[in-house]
């Protein structure tokens, strides 16, 4: 046999990456439609690069080559154009699929996974399009933990939680909406096992206390409780998880419903027995399992776990956990990787606050990021004052006496004379007229700010028009409000510009 002639495609894939790109209602008005043209969340820019580019790069660096990208039907043309354009240099094989959904009614992750399960023949990793990890958190770290735990300890899923972002109170704008509150979770740090996730249903039943099972406490007496972590919504899963989702068809949300239920099953022997034909299929991994159980790493774990149970256990062992051999046969584990803030800043860009913060963080270490092409750089007037912690996109024109600092300016923007822009993010094709002032703002694409207008801590929908001399502070400005004003007396030609 000629080894050189073996095709790489003949090698069985280990993982398929499933990237979920939804509407992004939590990022409105930035994700509101621009006339008939949608503004996909996945293509919102971070430092002038679409969020999706960071996601695909993270996956590619892990060694995964195949991606199932799922987006709303209305977003397909924009996302298809992006992944097949020269902008991205990704070598991934991307299968773009769509689902029918209105922006008013969402579809849960469990529902999507069930619907597309026929396209997922192997183990898979679910990745949201809005998670921006630091270099210190490679996807391969999660994959490696799953690989070890799935063979040694019956792991069916590995999750990743990161330190919640704590914004500066002075920078928080109430009108932009509240930040999502972290949910309490419990995990065993020694074994890297996720044990419990508090849900909204749990809060409704008991707002003051957590209801924990004796079986969990007896098996993990030194479990850690934290309410300062956020779920990255990155899940590495066995293929059998999809089979289980077809059995539990009433689950819609993976994080709110399925994952908390799966955590409880870990220490409920009756349910482990009931679903073992799905979660613990008969596979020939005896040799690997035996080797891993005798490895120095796992031996050290057991050595440390033994004395802990003897010296700190005040609750007698649960009868359901007395038979170690039976537990080995029906073992089940939900793995967890905890990423601390001191190891690098991670964030899900799932609120307007987070969108501004991740762009601000992207400016750290930036030194005068002007267009590299001399032709594009010539569009920036030499008398403009641009701070070193600023990014200017290609084909953007900056006029004289303009001041820009701590900001990201998109492509094809026009900045007029004497404008002042500070700590702001401007998407592509924005127009800032002479003498206008922006402070801490996010402007959707094609936003126009009139002469001598002043905006502070505002966010606009694509195509919004700020009139000359207007002063606005701490507002979300969307087209519906503006068009309502048009009917009250603004000229009709402006209305047609707004609508498309």
C-alpha positions in Angstrom: 0.0 0.0 0.0 1.3 3.4 -1.0 0.9 5.6 2.1 1.5 8.7 0.1 -1.6 8.0 -1.9 -3.9 7.9 1.0 -6.3 10.8 0.9 -6.7 12.9 4.0 -10.5 12.9 3.6 -10.4 9.1 4.2 -9.3 9.8 7.8 -12.3 9.9 10.1 -13.1 13.3 11.5 -12.8 13.6 15.3 -14.9 16.7 15.8 -17.3 18.9 13.9 -17.6 22.5 15.0 -21.2 23.8 15.1 -21.2 27.6 15.0 -24.4 29.3 16.0 -25.1 32.8 14.6 -28.4 34.2 15.7 -30.2 37.5 15.3 -28.6 39.1 18.3 -31.6 40.8 19.8 -29.6 41.6 22.9 -27.4 43.9 20.7 -30.3 46.0 19.3 -30.3 48.6 17.8 -26.9 47.6 16.3 -28.5 44.4 14.8 -31.6 46.1 13.6 -32.3 45.9 9.9 -31.1 48.7 7.6 -34.1 49.0 5.4 -34.4 45.6 3.7 -30.8 44.8 4.5 -30.1 42.8 7.7 -27.3 43.6 10.1 -26.1 40.1 11.2 -24.7 39.9 14.7 -21.9 37.6 13.4 -20.6 40.3 11.2 -20.5 43.1 13.7 -16.9 44.3 13.9 -14.4 44.0 16.7 -11.4 46.2 15.9 -12.8 46.4 12.3 -12.9 42.6 11.9 -16.2 40.7 12.0 -16.8 38.7 15.2 -17.2 35.6 13.1 -13.6 35.9 11.9 -12.3 35.5 15.5 -14.6 32.5 16.0 -13.4 30.7 12.8 -9.8 31.5 13.6 -10.1 30.0 17.1 -11.6 26.8 15.6 -9.0 26.5 12.9 -6.1 26.8 15.3 -7.5 23.8 17.3 -7.0 21.5 14.3 -10.7 21.2 13.5 -11.3 21.6 9.7 -15.1 21.2 9.3 -17.7 23.7 10.4 -21.5 23.6 10.4 -22.5 27.3 10.5 -26.2 27.9 11.3 -27.8 31.3 10.8 -31.2 32.8 10.2 -32.4 32.5 6.6 -32.4 36.3 6.1 -28.7 36.5 7.1 -27.5 33.8 4.6 -26.6 36.2 1.7 -24.4 38.4 3.9 -22.7 35.6 5.7 -22.3 33.5 2.5 -20.6 36.5 0.9 -18.3 37.0 3.8 -17.1 33.4 4.1 -16.5 33.1 0.3 -14.8 36.5 -0.1 -11.1 37.4 -0.1 -11.5 39.0 3.3 -11.2 35.7 5.1 -8.2 33.5 4.6 -9.7 30.5 6.5 -9.1 27.0 5.1 -12.1 25.6 7.0 -14.7 23.6 5.1 -17.9 25.5 6.1 -21.4 24.0 5.6 -23.7 27.0 5.8 -27.2 26.1 6.9 -30.2 28.3 7.7 -33.3 28.1 9.9 -36.6 30.0 9.6 -37.0 32.2 12.6 -38.4 35.7 13.2 -36.5 38.2 15.2 -39.3 38.4 17.7 -39.3 34.6 18.5 -36.1 32.7 19.2 -35.1 29.1 18.6 -33.2 27.3 21.4 -29.9 25.5 20.9 -31.4 22.1 21.7 -34.0 22.6 19.0 -31.4 23.6 16.4 -29.2 20.6 17.3 -32.1 18.2 16.9 -33.0 19.7 13.6 -29.5 19.4 12.1 -28.5 16.2 13.9 -28.4 14.3 10.6 -25.4 16.5 9.6 -23.5 15.6 12.7 -22.1 12.0 12.5 -19.3 12.5 15.1 -18.5 14.2 18.4 -19.0 17.9 18.1 -18.3 21.3 19.7 -20.9 24.0 19.9 -19.4 27.5 19.6 -21.4 30.8 19.6 -20.3 33.4 17.1 -20.0 36.0 19.8 -17.4 34.5 22.2 -14.0 36.2 22.0 -11.4 34.2 23.9 -7.8 35.4 24.8 -4.7 33.6 23.4 -4.4 31.8 26.8 -7.6 29.9 26.2 -7.2 27.8 23.0 -10.0 25.6 22.0 -7.6 22.7 22.0 -7.5 23.0 25.8 -11.2 22.1 26.0 -10.8 19.4 23.4 -7.9 17.8 25.2 -9.8 17.7 28.5 -12.8 16.2 26.8 -10.6 13.5 25.1 -9.1 12.4 28.5 -12.3 12.6 30.5 -14.5 10.9 27.9 -12.3 7.8 28.0 -11.3 7.7 31.6 -14.4 9.0 33.4 -17.4 8.7 31.0 -17.5 12.4 30.2 -20.3 13.3 27.7 -19.8 17.0 27.6 -17.1 19.6 28.6 -18.1 23.2 29.3 -16.1 26.4 29.7 -16.9 29.2 32.2 -15.0 32.5 32.5 -14.8 35.4 35.1 -17.7 37.7 34.6 -16.9 41.2 33.2 -17.3 43.9 35.9 -17.7 47.3 34.2 -16.7 50.6 35.6 -19.8 52.0 37.3 -19.1 55.4 35.9 -19.2 54.0 32.3 -22.4 52.0 32.8 -25.3 53.5 30.9 -28.7 52.4 32.3 -30.5 53.2 29.1 -28.5 50.6 27.3 -30.1 47.8 29.3 -28.9 45.6 32.2 -25.9 43.3 32.1 -26.8 39.6 32.4 -26.5 38.4 36.0 -24.1 35.4 36.5 -25.8 32.2 37.6 -24.4 30.3 40.6 -22.6 27.1 39.7 -20.9 24.4 41.7 -17.9 22.4 40.5 -15.2 20.1 41.8 -11.9 21.7 41.0 -9.8 18.6 41.7 -11.5 16.5 39.0 -12.8 19.3 36.8 -16.4 18.3 37.1 -19.4 20.6 36.7 -21.9 19.6 39.4 -24.7 22.1 39.5 -26.1 25.1 37.6 -28.7 27.4 39.1 -31.6 28.1 36.7 -34.5 30.5 36.6 -36.8 27.7 37.6 -34.7 27.0 40.7 -34.9 30.7 41.6 -38.7 30.7 41.2 -38.9 27.7 43.5 -36.6 29.0 46.2 -35.1 32.5 45.8 -33.0 32.4 49.0 -31.3 29.0 49.0 -29.8 26.4 46.7 -31.4 23.0 46.8 -28.5 20.4 46.6 -28.7 16.6 46.8 -26.9 14.6 49.5 -25.4 12.3 46.8 -23.6 15.3 45.2 -22.3 16.6 48.5 -21.1 13.2 49.7 -19.2 12.5 46.5 -17.7 16.0 46.3 -17.3 17.3 49.8 -15.0 20.1 48.7 -17.0 21.4 45.8 -16.7 25.1 45.0 -19.7 27.5 44.7 -19.3 30.7 42.7 -21.7 33.3 41.4 -19.1 35.3 39.5 -18.7 33.2 36.4 -20.3 33.4 33.0 -21.0 30.5 30.6 -19.0 30.8 27.4 -21.7 28.7 25.6 -18.9 26.5 24.2 -19.7 22.8 24.7 -17.6 19.9 23.5 -20.1 16.9 23.3 -20.3 13.3 22.4 -22.4 12.4 19.4 -24.7 10.5 21.8 -25.9 13.9 23.3 -27.9 14.4 20.1 -29.6 11.0 20.6 -30.5 12.0 24.1 -31.9 15.3 22.8 -34.3 13.4 20.6 -35.5 11.5 23.6 -35.9 14.6 25.7 -37.7 16.6 23.1 -39.2 19.1 25.5 -35.8 20.7 26.1 -35.2 23.9 24.1 -32.4 25.7 25.8 -29.1 23.9 26.2 -27.8 26.2 29.0 -31.1 26.8 30.9 -32.6 23.3 30.6 -30.5 20.5 29.2 -27.2 21.1 30.9 -28.6 21.6 34.4 -30.6 18.3 34.0 -27.5 16.5 32.7 -25.5 17.7 35.8 -28.1 16.2 38.1 -28.1 12.9 36.3 -24.4 12.5 37.3 -25.4 11.6 40.9 -28.8 10.0 40.2 -28.1 6.3 39.6 -31.7 5.5 38.5 -31.5 8.0 35.7 -28.0 6.9 34.7 -29.3 3.4 34.4 -32.3 4.6 32.4 -30.2 6.5 29.8 -27.0 4.4 29.9 -27.8 2.9 26.4 -27.5 6.4 25.1 -24.9 8.0 27.3 -22.7 4.9 27.8 -22.7 3.0 24.6 -20.7 -0.2 24.4 -17.3 0.8 22.9 -13.9 -0.9 22.9 -11.9 1.5 25.1 -10.9 -1.0 27.8 -7.2 -0.6 27.2 -7.3 3.2 27.2 -9.5 3.3 30.2 -7.3 1.0 32.2 -4.2 3.0 31.3 -5.7 6.3 32.2 -7.0 4.9 35.6 -3.4 3.9 36.4 -1.9 7.1 35.2 0.0 9.3 37.7 -2.5 12.1 37.2 -5.6 10.1 38.1 -3.8 8.2 40.8 -2.9 11.5 42.4 -6.5 12.7 42.1 -7.8 9.6 44.0 -5.0 9.9 46.6 -6.1 13.5 47.3 -9.8 12.7 47.2 -9.6 9.8 49.7 -8.4 11.7 52.8 -10.7 14.6 52.1 -13.7 12.4 52.3 -12.6 10.9 55.5 -11.6 14.1 57.3 -14.3 16.5 56.2 -17.3 14.4 55.5 -20.0 15.1 58.1 -22.8 13.5 55.9 -22.8 9.7 55.6 -22.2 8.4 52.1 -25.3 8.1 50.0 -26.5 4.5 49.5 -26.8 5.3 45.8 -23.0 5.7 45.6 -21.9 2.7 47.6 -21.1 0.4 44.7 -18.0 1.6 42.9 -18.0 -1.0 40.3 -21.6 -0.2 39.3 -20.7 3.5 39.1 -17.8 2.6 36.8 -20.2 0.8 34.4 -22.7 3.6 34.4 -20.4 6.5 35.0 -21.3 10.0 33.7 -19.3 13.2 33.9 -19.8 16.8 32.8 -16.4 18.4 32.5 -15.6 22.0 33.2 -12.7 24.4 32.4 -12.6 27.5 34.5 -10.9 30.5 32.9 -9.9 33.3 35.4 -9.6 36.9 34.5 -5.9 37.0 35.5 -5.2 34.5 32.7 -6.6 36.8 30.0 -9.7 38.8 29.3 -12.6 36.6 27.8 -16.0 38.0 26.9 -19.2 37.1 25.1 -20.3 40.0 23.0 -24.0 39.6 23.9 -24.8 43.1 25.1 -24.2 46.6 23.9 -22.0 47.2 26.9 -19.8 44.2 26.1 -19.6 45.2 22.4 -18.1 48.6 23.5 -15.8 46.9 26.0 -14.4 44.3 23.7 -13.6 47.0 21.1 -11.9 49.1 23.8 -9.9 46.1 24.9 -8.8 45.6 21.3 -7.1 49.0 21.5 -4.7 47.8 24.2 -1.3 47.8 22.7 -2.4 49.5 19.5 0.1 52.1 18.3 -1.3 54.4 15.6 -3.2 51.9 13.5 -3.7 53.9 10.3 -4.3 52.3 6.9 -1.1 50.7 5.5 -1.9 51.6 1.9 -0.4 55.0 1.1 -3.5 55.9 -1.1 -5.8 55.3 1.9 -3.5 57.1 4.3 -3.5 60.1 2.0 -7.2 60.6 2.8 -6.3 61.5 6.4 -5.4 65.2 6.6 -2.0 66.0 8.1 -3.5 68.5 10.4 -5.8 66.0 12.0 -4.9 65.0 15.6 -5.2 61.2 15.9 -4.0 59.6 19.2 -1.8 56.5 19.1 -4.6 54.3 20.7 -6.9 54.6 17.6 -7.7 52.5 14.6 -8.7 54.0 11.3 -10.3 51.8 8.6 -9.4 51.8 4.9 -10.9 54.4 2.6 -11.9 56.6 5.5 -11.5 60.3 5.1 -10.5 62.5 8.0 -10.5 66.3 7.6 -8.3 69.0 9.1 -8.5 70.0 12.8 -10.3 66.8 13.7 -9.4 65.1 17.0 -9.7 61.4 17.5 -8.6 59.4 20.5 -9.3 55.9 22.0 -11.6 55.1 19.1 -12.2 52.7 16.3 -13.3 54.2 13.0 -14.6 51.8 10.4 -14.1 51.7 6.6 -15.4 54.3 4.1 -16.3 56.8 6.8 -16.2 60.6 6.4 -15.1 62.7 9.3 -15.6 66.5 8.8 -13.5 69.5 9.9 -13.1 70.2 13.6 -14.9 67.0 14.7 -14.0 65.5 18.1 -14.4 61.8 18.7 -13.4 60.1 21.9 -13.8 56.5 23.3 -16.2 55.6 20.5 -16.8 52.9 17.9 -18.0 53.8 14.4 -19.0 51.1 12.0 -18.5 51.4 8.2 -19.9 54.2 6.1 -20.6 56.7 8.9 -20.6 60.4 8.2 -19.6 62.9 10.9 -20.1 66.4 9.8 -18.1 69.5 10.7 -17.8 70.4 14.4 -19.7 67.3 15.7 -18.7 65.8 19.0 -18.9 62.1 20.0 -18.0 60.7 23.4 -18.4 57.0 24.4 -20.8 56.2 21.5 -21.4 53.3 19.1 -22.7 54.2 15.7 -24.2 51.6 13.4 -23.2 51.6 9.8 -24.3 54.5 7.6 -25.1 56.6 10.6 -25.0 60.4 9.9 -24.3 63.0 12.6 -25.1 66.5 11.6 -23.0 69.7 11.9 -22.1 70.7 15.5 -24.2 67.9 17.0 -23.2 66.4 20.3 -23.6 62.7 21.3 -22.5 61.2 24.6 -22.9 57.5 25.5 -25.4 56.9 22.6 -25.8 53.8 20.3 -27.5 54.0 17.0 -29.2 51.7 14.5 -27.7 51.5 11.0 -28.9 54.4 8.9 -29.8 56.7 11.8 -29.7 60.4 11.1 -28.8 62.9 13.8 -29.9 66.4 12.9 -27.6 69.5 12.9 -27.0 70.9 16.4 -28.8 68.0 18.2 -27.6 67.1 21.7 -28.3 63.6 22.8 -27.0 61.7 25.9 -27.3 58.1 27.1 -29.8 56.9 24.5 -30.5 54.0 22.2 -31.5 55.5 18.9 -33.4 53.3 16.5 -35.1 53.9 13.2 -38.6 53.4 14.5 -38.3 56.5 16.7 -36.8 58.5 13.9 -39.4 57.6 11.3 -42.1 58.4 13.9 -40.6 61.9 14.1 -40.7 62.0 10.3 -44.4 61.7 10.3 -44.6 64.6 12.7 -43.2 67.1 10.3 -39.7 66.1 9.0 -39.4 66.2 5.3 -40.3 63.1 3.3 -37.0 62.8 1.5 -35.2 62.2 4.8 -37.7 59.4 5.5 -36.9 57.6 2.3 -33.2 57.8 3.1 -33.8 56.2 6.5 -35.8 53.4 5.1 -33.2 52.1 2.8 
